[in-house]
Amino acid sequence: MEKFIVSARKYRPQTFSSVVGQQHITTTLKNSIRNNTLAHAFLFCGPRGVGKTTCARILAKTINCESLQEDGEACNECPSCVSFNNGSSLNIHELDAASNNSVDDIRELVTQVRFAPQEGKYKIYIIDEVHMLSQAAFNAFLKTLEEPPSYAKFILATTEKHKILPTILSRCQIFDFKRITNADTVEHLQEIAQKESINADKSALQLIAQKSEGCMRDSLSILDKIVSFTDGKLTYQNTLEHLNLLDEDYYFQLLDAVTGQDVTTALLLFDQINRKGFEGNTVLEGFAEFMRNLMVSRDPKAAALLDVLEGMQERYAKTAASLPLSYLVSALNVISQASMQFRDVHNKRLHVELCLIKLCYLQQALELVADSSGHVVKKSKVSAPVAVKTKPVAPIFKTAPAAGEARFDIETPKPQAPVAPVQKAAVPPVAVATVPVAAAPVQETVPAPPKPMPSAMPAAAVKPAGGKTSLLDKLKQQVQQNGGKAVVEARMPVLEEVQQLWDAHAIKVKEMQKHSTVTNMQLATLAVQDDTVIITSETVFGAKMLEQEATDLTEAFRQHFHNVSIKVKIEVNEDEASKQPKVLEPRYLNTAERYKLMVDHYPLVKELKERLKLDLGF
């Protein structure tokens, strides 16, 4: 019985030209070999199964080839190439850093570097999974890696570049390997299928390429398994069954059910999928990827991003054109949320069914909206700008001052400069619209010379249209009657009014959720003495709580009584405070006090001190 060799080893590339999907690296290496510009250290980094170790071995064989070809490839016929292919080369050493990661292993390697090669030009050291080396091993390797002998070459390979020390990275020529595209993977699988006389559909190979996610080694391993499973006949259906993948036809049927608001069909279809052995998270993740492909297929420019089977692009584009983009985005959001929450829910089947029910009524939710009366109506499209509804703002002055009259500010009673005459007719307020209107040019006018202020304003200029006199108008009359000075009589605090202000402030404090302060305000008593409001608290703690409100209370009292000399004084009821337990402030004990406290609790400590004749220094 002939020994079986897996395809990943049997069809491992032996030359740079046979490496799949890494032309940017193989071309650079061949040019460096032809031009004799090879670096002394290389670092190959990238995902697993993309050809890092393979390229390292090809490079090691090629630079020692005795009959190098014109294109930079090894001849595979000279003694050096033959010994390498047979695994008996003495100039190429491979070290697995995952199992040989100690400093002693690196020191042994450094010792071997000192000896020149007996055959060939270079000694090549390939260190795989170099990120597994310990910190001490990296440090022991630094000097040799920076200044190796002229005959030594180092090729490091890793899948986790970020774990390597920057001092190592700076001493290497770095090559970043990329994931192999699905097209390259399918092409390589077709070549192997022809060599092995395997009857494989291209759609089946595309499924294998998608499942491998850019890893050639995984795709070859999957190919070997399916060949054994199907006896050398790879079809689309048996590949789906072996890889436990869900056919895209199910997703198209689900989409037709949810867009048609057919909840029953959607739930029955999910039950059919579930009976086939597919879990809910597989359905959600596959449906999310399906929606993503529909969004991508809407724009022909994004056709390169559409990773589907050959011949399915037209079906995706036709289906996507019949759906609005808003629905696709919203559906993708609903499915993604359900997929993220799937792990935490208890009833996973119900969770997926709820997601499908939401998708069934998603289109209706996007098109309907509730009106002002609460009824559900269809959204109306806005074709023209709509005026913004705002509340009309009443003018500050009911009538404009006549020419030469002085205008006064309430807060600063000093007269202002005379203003230009304006029209006295009242203009009703107009709501602000969104349509911009160009401002009319303003004509400058020279202010008229000031006239002596009349003793009283005309009644028509004071009273508004309604016949009532506002507080502002009364204040204006008072200002004019007092020769342009606003006189507000300051009053002393009155207990009844102070109590009203106190209760109003307590309501505000309660709305701010300061329950402790409200309780202390209810227990406090008020008194008035001249211009001082005395607040008496029952406890010291209550007094401290009330002190936090003293500033706001003082401001409220001063504004109400128009008296800036009013003060607030907070006292504590001494009779009640004496009944409260006194709390001693904590302080740090010195060494002698701590020793005395220990002796009081543990008398044997003193006996121990005397027997050992200890001098505690106090």
C-alpha positions in Angstrom: 0.0 0.0 0.0 1.4 3.3 -1.1 1.9 5.9 1.6 -0.5 8.8 1.4 0.9 12.3 1.5 -1.5 15.2 2.1 -1.9 17.7 -0.6 -0.4 20.5 1.5 2.9 18.7 1.6 2.7 16.9 -1.8 2.1 20.1 -3.7 4.2 22.4 -1.6 5.9 24.9 -4.0 9.6 24.3 -4.8 10.3 27.4 -6.8 9.4 31.1 -6.5 7.2 30.9 -9.6 5.0 28.1 -8.0 4.2 30.2 -4.9 0.5 31.3 -5.1 -0.6 34.9 -4.4 2.7 36.4 -3.1 4.2 37.8 -6.4 5.2 41.0 -4.7 7.5 39.1 -2.4 8.8 36.4 -4.8 9.7 39.1 -7.4 11.6 41.1 -4.9 13.6 38.1 -3.6 14.5 36.9 -7.1 15.7 40.4 -8.1 17.8 40.6 -5.0 19.4 37.2 -5.8 20.2 38.2 -9.4 21.6 41.6 -8.4 23.5 40.1 -5.4 21.9 42.5 -3.0 20.6 40.1 -0.4 20.2 41.3 3.2 21.7 39.3 6.1 18.4 38.9 7.9 14.8 38.6 6.7 11.5 38.6 8.6 8.5 36.9 6.9 5.3 37.9 8.7 1.6 37.3 7.8 -1.4 35.1 8.5 -1.1 31.3 8.8 -0.9 29.1 5.7 0.1 31.8 3.2 3.6 30.6 2.3 6.0 32.1 4.9 8.0 29.0 5.7 7.7 27.8 2.1 9.3 31.0 0.8 12.0 30.8 3.5 13.0 27.3 2.3 12.9 28.3 -1.4 15.1 31.3 -0.6 17.5 29.2 1.4 17.8 26.7 -1.5 18.1 29.3 -4.2 21.0 31.4 -2.7 23.1 28.2 -2.4 22.2 26.9 -5.8 25.4 26.3 -7.9 23.7 26.7 -11.3 21.3 29.6 -10.7 19.0 30.2 -13.7 18.6 33.6 -15.4 15.2 34.3 -13.9 16.6 33.9 -10.4 15.2 30.4 -9.8 17.1 27.3 -8.4 18.1 24.6 -10.9 17.0 21.7 -8.7 19.8 19.6 -10.2 23.0 20.7 -8.6 24.3 18.8 -5.5 23.1 21.6 -3.2 19.6 21.6 -4.5 19.4 17.8 -4.5 20.6 17.6 -0.9 18.1 20.2 0.1 15.2 18.4 -1.7 16.2 15.2 0.1 16.4 16.9 3.5 20.1 16.2 4.0 21.6 19.7 3.5 24.2 20.6 6.1 24.0 24.4 5.3 20.3 24.9 6.1 19.2 24.7 9.7 15.6 25.0 10.8 14.7 25.9 14.4 11.2 25.8 15.8 11.1 28.7 18.3 7.8 27.4 19.8 9.6 24.5 21.4 13.2 25.9 21.5 12.6 29.3 22.9 15.0 29.4 25.8 18.2 31.4 26.0 20.3 28.2 25.9 18.9 27.2 22.5 19.8 30.6 21.1 23.3 30.4 22.6 23.8 27.0 20.9 22.6 28.5 17.6 25.1 31.4 18.0 27.9 28.9 18.6 27.0 27.1 15.4 27.1 30.4 13.4 30.9 30.7 14.1 31.7 27.7 11.9 31.9 28.4 8.1 30.1 26.1 5.7 32.0 23.2 4.3 30.0 23.2 1.1 28.2 26.0 -0.6 28.4 29.8 0.0 26.0 30.4 2.9 24.7 28.9 6.1 21.0 29.7 6.4 19.2 29.6 9.7 15.4 29.5 9.5 13.6 30.3 12.8 9.9 29.6 12.6 7.4 31.2 15.0 10.1 33.6 16.2 7.7 35.5 18.4 7.7 32.6 20.9 11.3 33.3 21.9 11.8 34.6 25.5 13.0 38.0 26.4 16.4 36.7 27.3 16.7 34.7 24.1 15.9 37.8 22.0 18.6 39.7 23.9 21.1 36.9 23.4 20.4 36.9 19.7 20.7 40.7 19.1 24.4 41.0 18.6 24.7 38.0 16.2 21.7 39.2 14.2 23.1 42.7 13.8 26.7 41.7 12.8 26.7 38.1 11.6 29.5 36.5 9.6 29.5 37.1 5.9 28.5 33.5 5.2 25.4 33.5 7.6 21.9 34.4 6.6 18.9 34.4 9.0 15.3 34.0 7.9 12.7 34.6 10.6 9.0 33.7 10.2 6.1 34.7 12.5 2.3 35.2 12.5 2.4 37.8 15.3 4.7 40.6 14.3 3.6 42.9 17.1 5.2 40.5 19.7 8.7 40.9 18.4 11.0 43.4 20.0 11.6 46.6 18.0 15.4 46.0 18.2 14.9 42.7 16.3 12.6 44.4 13.7 15.1 47.1 13.0 17.8 44.6 12.1 15.7 42.6 9.6 14.3 43.2 6.1 10.6 42.8 6.6 8.2 41.1 4.1 4.5 41.2 4.8 2.6 38.3 3.3 -1.1 38.9 2.4 -4.0 36.5 2.4 -4.5 34.6 -0.8 -7.5 35.7 -2.8 -10.4 33.3 -3.6 -9.6 33.5 -7.3 -6.0 32.4 -6.8 -7.1 29.6 -4.4 -9.7 28.3 -6.9 -7.2 28.3 -9.7 -4.6 26.4 -7.6 -7.2 23.9 -6.5 -8.3 23.3 -10.1 -4.6 22.5 -11.1 -4.4 20.0 -8.2 -7.7 18.5 -9.1 -6.5 17.9 -12.7 -3.3 16.3 -11.5 -5.1 14.0 -9.1 -7.9 13.2 -11.6 -10.6 14.6 -9.3 -14.0 15.6 -10.8 -14.6 18.9 -9.1 -17.2 21.6 -9.9 -15.9 25.1 -9.9 -18.7 26.2 -7.5 -17.6 23.5 -5.1 -14.0 24.8 -5.2 -15.3 28.4 -4.7 -17.0 27.2 -1.5 -13.8 25.7 -0.3 -11.9 28.9 -1.0 -14.5 31.0 0.9 -14.3 28.6 3.8 -10.5 28.7 4.0 -10.5 32.5 4.3 -7.3 33.1 2.4 -5.3 30.2 3.9 -4.0 27.8 1.2 -3.1 25.1 3.7 -6.6 25.0 5.0 -8.1 24.9 1.5 -5.9 21.9 0.6 -6.8 20.1 3.8 -10.6 20.7 3.1 -10.1 19.4 -0.4 -8.5 16.2 0.9 -11.4 15.6 3.3 -14.2 16.2 0.8 -12.4 14.0 -1.8 -12.5 11.2 0.7 -16.1 12.0 1.6 -17.4 12.1 -2.0 -15.0 9.5 -3.5 -13.4 12.0 -5.8 -16.6 13.7 -7.1 -17.0 17.2 -5.7 -20.3 18.8 -6.4 -21.9 22.0 -5.0 -24.5 20.1 -2.8 -22.1 17.5 -1.2 -19.6 20.3 -0.5 -22.3 22.3 1.2 -23.3 19.3 3.3 -19.7 18.5 4.3 -18.8 22.1 5.2 -22.0 22.6 7.1 -22.9 25.7 5.0 -26.4 27.0 4.2 -27.4 27.3 0.6 -27.9 30.9 -0.6 -31.3 29.9 -1.9 -32.6 29.8 1.7 -31.6 33.4 2.2 -33.3 34.5 -1.0 -36.5 32.7 0.2 -36.2 34.3 3.6 -35.8 37.7 2.0 -38.9 37.1 -0.1 -40.9 36.1 3.0 -39.8 39.1 5.2 -40.3 41.7 2.4 -43.7 40.3 1.7 -44.6 40.5 5.4 -45.3 36.7 5.4 -44.5 35.8 9.0 -45.7 32.2 8.7 -43.5 31.4 5.7 -40.5 33.0 7.4 -41.0 31.0 10.6 -41.6 27.7 8.7 -38.5 28.3 6.6 -36.4 28.8 9.7 -37.9 25.7 11.2 -36.8 23.8 8.1 -33.3 25.2 8.3 -33.2 24.3 12.0 -34.2 20.7 11.3 -31.2 20.4 9.0 -28.9 21.0 12.0 -28.1 24.7 11.5 -27.9 26.7 14.7 -29.5 30.1 15.0 -26.2 32.0 15.1 -25.2 30.4 11.8 -28.5 31.6 10.2 -28.1 35.1 11.6 -24.4 35.5 10.5 -25.2 34.1 7.1 -28.2 36.3 6.7 -26.1 39.4 7.7 -23.5 38.5 5.1 -26.3 38.0 2.5 -27.7 41.5 3.3 -24.2 43.0 3.0 -23.7 41.4 -0.4 -27.1 42.9 -1.5 -25.9 46.4 -0.5 -22.6 46.0 -2.3 -24.3 44.7 -5.5 -26.4 47.9 -5.8 -23.4 49.8 -7.2 -21.5 48.4 -10.2 -18.4 50.1 -8.9 -18.3 47.9 -5.8 -18.6 44.7 -7.8 -15.1 43.7 -6.7 -16.3 43.6 -3.1 -19.0 41.0 -3.9 -17.6 37.7 -2.9 -20.2 35.2 -4.1 -20.3 32.1 -6.4 -19.8 32.6 -10.1 -23.1 33.2 -11.9 -24.8 34.6 -8.7 -23.9 38.3 -9.3 -26.8 39.0 -11.6 -29.3 37.5 -9.2 -27.9 39.6 -6.4 -28.0 42.8 -8.5 -31.6 42.2 -9.6 -32.8 41.5 -6.1 -30.9 44.5 -4.6 -32.4 46.9 -7.3 -35.9 46.0 -6.1 -35.3 47.0 -2.5 -34.7 50.5 -1.1 -31.3 51.2 0.4 -33.0 52.3 3.7 -34.5 48.9 4.1 -31.2 47.1 3.5 -29.4 49.2 6.0 -32.1 48.9 8.6 -32.4 45.1 8.1 -28.6 44.7 8.4 -28.7 46.7 11.7 -31.5 44.5 13.1 -29.8 41.2 12.1 -26.4 42.5 13.5 -28.0 43.4 16.8 -29.7 40.0 17.1 -26.4 38.2 16.2 -24.5 40.1 19.0 -27.2 39.3 21.6 -27.6 35.7 20.6 -25.0 34.4 23.0 -26.7 36.0 26.1 -30.3 34.9 25.5 -31.8 31.8 27.0 -34.4 30.9 24.4 -32.2 31.1 21.2 -34.9 29.8 18.8 -37.4 32.5 20.0 -34.6 35.1 19.7 -34.1 34.3 16.0 -37.9 34.1 15.3 -38.3 37.6 16.9 -35.6 38.9 14.6 -37.5 37.5 11.6 -40.8 39.0 12.8 -39.1 42.4 13.1 -37.8 42.1 9.6 -41.3 41.3 8.3 -42.7 44.6 9.6 -39.6 46.6 9.1 -40.7 48.1 5.8 -44.0 49.1 7.3 -42.2 50.8 10.2 -40.1 52.8 7.7 -43.1 54.0 5.8 -45.5 54.8 8.6 -45.5 57.5 11.3 -47.9 58.6 14.0 -49.7 61.9 13.5 -50.6 64.5 16.1 -53.8 62.7 17.0 -52.1 59.3 17.5 -53.3 57.7 14.3 -50.8 55.8 12.1 -50.4 57.4 8.7 -48.0 57.1 5.8 -45.0 59.4 5.9 -45.3 62.4 3.5 -42.3 63.6 1.5 -41.4 67.2 2.0 -41.0 68.9 -1.4 -40.6 72.5 -0.3 -39.2 74.4 2.7 -41.6 74.7 5.7 -41.7 77.7 8.0 -40.5 77.1 11.5 -43.3 77.5 14.0 -42.2 79.9 16.8 -43.9 81.8 19.6 -44.3 85.5 18.9 -42.1 87.7 21.1 -43.8 90.8 22.4 -41.7 94.0 22.0 -40.0 95.4 25.1 -41.4 98.9 24.6 -45.1 99.0 23.8 -44.6 102.2 21.8 -41.4 103.7 20.5 -40.1 106.8 22.3 -40.6 110.1 20.5 -37.8 112.1 19.0 -35.6 113.6 21.6 -37.0 111.6 24.5 -34.5 109.7 26.7 -34.6 106.0 26.9 -33.7 104.3 30.2 -32.4 100.9 31.1 -34.0 99.3 34.2 -30.8 97.9 35.7 -28.7 101.0 34.9 -30.8 104.1 35.4 -28.4 106.4 33.6 -29.9 108.0 30.4 -28.8 106.7 27.1 -28.1 108.6 23.9 -31.2 109.8 22.0 -32.4 107.5 19.3 -33.6 108.2 15.8 -37.3 108.7 15.3 -39.3 105.6 14.3 -42.8 104.9 13.3 -45.2 104.8 16.3 -47.7 102.4 14.7 -47.7 99.0 16.4 -46.6 96.1 14.2 -47.9 92.6 15.0 -45.3 90.0 15.6 -44.7 87.6 12.6 -43.5 84.0 12.8 -40.0 83.3 11.6 -39.8 81.4 8.3 -37.0 79.2 7.0 -36.8 81.1 3.6 -33.9 83.6 3.9 -34.8 87.3 3.1 -32.3 89.9 2.2 -32.1 92.7 4.6 -33.1 96.2 3.4 -30.5 98.9 3.4 -30.7 101.1 6.5 -30.6 104.9 6.0 -28.6 106.7 8.6 -30.3 109.7 10.3 -28.9 112.4 12.4 -30.3 112.3 15.9 -32.3 115.3 16.9 -31.1 117.5 19.7 -32.3 116.5 23.2 -35.4 118.2 24.6 -36.2 118.7 28.2 -38.1 115.7 29.6 -41.8 116.3 30.1 -43.2 116.0 33.6 -45.4 113.1 32.7 -45.9 110.8 29.7 -49.0 110.9 27.7 -51.5 108.3 28.5 -51.6 107.0 25.0 -47.8 106.3 25.1 -48.1 104.4 28.4 -51.1 102.2 28.1 -51.0 99.4 25.7 -53.9 98.5 23.4 -55.6 96.3 26.0 -56.0 99.2 28.4 -53.9 97.6 31.3 -50.8 99.2 32.6 -47.9 96.8 32.8 -45.2 96.8 35.6 -42.7 98.1 33.1 -44.9 101.0 32.1 -45.4 101.9 35.8 -41.7 101.8 36.3 -41.2 104.1 33.3 -43.7 106.6 34.8 -41.9 106.5 38.1 -38.6 107.1 36.4 -39.9 110.2 34.6 -41.6 111.5 37.7 -38.4 111.3 39.7 -36.3 113.2 37.2 -34.9 110.2 35.3 -33.9 108.2 38.4 -35.5 104.9 39.2 -36.3 104.9 42.9 -37.2 101.6 44.5 -37.8 101.7 48.2 -35.7 99.3 50.3 -37.7 97.4 52.9 -36.6 95.5 56.0 -37.4 91.8 56.1 -40.8 90.8 57.4 -41.2 87.4 59.0 -44.3 86.4 57.1 -42.8 87.2 53.7 -39.5 85.5 54.8 -41.5 82.4 55.6 -43.1 82.4 52.2 -39.7 82.7 50.5 -38.4 80.0 52.7 -41.2 77.6 51.7 -40.7 78.4 48.0 -37.0 77.7 48.3 -37.8 74.4 50.1 -39.9 73.3 47.1 -37.0 74.0 44.7 -34.6 72.0 46.9 -37.0 69.1 46.9 -37.2 69.1 43.1 -33.4 68.9 43.1 -33.7 65.6 45.1 -31.9 67.1 48.2 -34.0 65.2 50.7 -31.7 65.7 53.7 -31.7 69.4 53.1 -35.5 69.5 52.9 -35.8 67.6 56.2 -33.5 70.1 58.0 -35.3 73.1 56.5 -38.6 71.7 57.8 -37.1 71.3 61.3 -35.5 74.7 61.4 -37.1 77.9 62.8 -37.0 81.4 61.4 -36.6 84.8 63.2 -36.0 88.3 61.9 -33.9 90.9 63.8 -33.4 94.2 62.0 -31.8 93.3 58.6 -30.8 89.8 59.6 -32.7 86.6 59.0 -31.8 84.1 61.8 -32.2 80.4 61.0 -32.0 78.1 64.0 -31.2 74.4 63.4 -31.7 71.6 65.8 -28.4 69.8 65.1 -24.9 70.8 64.0 -25.2 68.6 61.0 -28.4 70.3 60.0 -26.7 73.7 60.3 -24.0 72.6 57.9 -26.6 71.4 55.4 -28.4 74.8 55.6 -25.1 76.7 55.1 -25.0 75.3 51.6 -28.3 77.1 50.9 -27.4 80.4 52.6 -26.1 82.1 49.4 -29.3 81.4 47.4 -31.5 82.4 50.3 -29.6 85.6 50.8 -30.0 86.5 47.2 -33.7 85.7 47.2 -34.3 87.9 50.3 -32.4 90.8 48.9 -34.2 90.8 45.6 -37.6 90.5 47.2 -37.1 93.3 49.7 -34.8 95.4 47.4 -32.3 95.6 50.2 -28.7 94.6 49.7 -27.9 94.8 53.4 -30.0 91.8 54.3 -27.9 89.0 55.8 -28.6 85.4 56.8 -27.3 84.0 60.0 -27.5 80.2 60.9 -27.4 79.2 64.5 -27.7 75.9 66.4 -30.1 75.3 69.2 -27.7 74.8 72.1 -30.3 72.9 74.2 -30.8 70.3 71.5 -27.1 70.3 70.4 -26.1 69.4 74.0 -28.2 66.3 73.8 -26.4 65.1 70.7 -23.4 62.7 71.3 -20.1 64.4 70.8 -17.9 62.9 68.1 -14.2 63.1 68.7 -12.1 64.0 65.8 -9.7 61.2 64.8 -6.0 61.8 65.3 -2.8 59.7 64.9 -1.3 58.1 68.0 2.4 58.4 68.7 4.6 55.4 69.5 4.2 55.5 73.3 0.4 55.8 73.0 0.3 52.9 70.6 2.4 50.8 72.9 0.1 51.6 75.9 -2.9 50.7 73.9 -1.4 47.3 73.0 -0.5 46.6 76.6 -4.0 47.4 77.7 -5.4 44.8 75.3 -2.5 42.3 75.5 -0.7 42.4 78.9 1.8 39.7 77.7 3.3 42.3 75.4 4.8 44.1 78.4 6.1 40.9 79.8 7.7 40.1 76.5 9.4 43.5 76.4 10.9 43.0 79.9 12.1 39.4 79.3 13.8 40.4 76.0 15.0 43.7 77.5 13.8 45.6 74.5 14.5 49.3 74.1 11.6 50.7 72.2 13.0 54.2 72.0 10.4 56.2 73.9 
